[in-house]
Amino acid sequence: MILVVGATGQLGGLIARMLLDQGKPVRILVRPGSAYEPLVAAGARAVTGDLKAPESLVAACQGVDAVVTTANSVSRGGEDTVASVDDAGNANLIEAA
């Protein structure tokens, strides 16, 4: 199982689709309200979580063999910053994996 974080973005979505096309099992980390249904229809399994919520990442990482992340604060906007997403969020993901 490969976890793709950032799969609702342009690059992450391409990576998730390539993996699915190769027959790989793919799990995607999605935030509430994100448009992930096409990836689920293509065969991905969605799990709800957020890089800023470490407890959600533990469940997302259970049973995965690899993690690919393209998530960043630029695409998120709002109150998300380089410090909260790119730095701390990805550190949370590494810790959970």
N, C-alpha and C positions, 0 to 999 in steps of 0.2 A: 504494500500500500504506500502510495506517495501522497504526502500532504502538500497542496499548493496553496500558499497564502498570497493573496493579491489576485486571485483568479478572476475576479470581476473587472479587473483592469485590462488594458489592451495587451500588454506583454504576458501577464499571468494567465489571461484567458487563452492566448495562443499556446502557451506551454501546456496548460491543462488539456486542451483539445489535441495537441500532438501526442501527449501521453495516452489519452483515451483511444486515439486512432491506432496506436501501437498495441492496444489491448492491455495496457497497464491499469491496475486498479488505482483510482484517483479519489482522494478526499479533498474537499475544498473548505477552507475556513471562510465563513461569510458573516457579515454584520447584518443585523436586522434592517430590512428595507432595501438591501442591495439586490440587484437584478441577477440572480444566479440560476434561475429556472432553466435556461437553455443548456447550461452545463450539466444539470441533473438529468435533463431529457437525453443528453448524450451519454450518460452513464456514470457521471461523478456522484459521489455521496457528499452531501453538504452537512457541515456541523457549524452551529452558530457560535461565534466568539469574537474576540477583539484582542489585538496585540496589547492594549492597555489594561486588559483584564486577565492577569496571569492564571487565575483558576480555570478560565475557559480554555486555555491552551493545553492544560494537562490532558483533558478529555480528547481534544483534537489530535494530540500526538500519540495517543495510545494505539499500539499496534502498527505504527508506520515504520517503514524501512528507510525513508528519506524525506527530507523537507526541502521544498523550493519556495523561496519568498521573493516577491517583487513588490511587496507592499511598501508604501512610503507616504510621508505626510503631505507631499505636494498634491497627490491625487485625492486626498481626503478632504482638505480644506477645513474651514471652521476653526475650532479651537485646537485642532491637532497641529503639533509642531515637530520639527526635526528632533528635538530633545525627547518628546513624549512618545513618538511613534518610531522614528528611524533608529534612535539610540536605545531608549528604555524598552520600547515595544519589542524590538528584535532581540534584545538581551533576555526579555521574558520568554520569547519563543525558544531561544537556545537553551535556557534553563529547563523549560518544559520538555524539550526533546531529549 
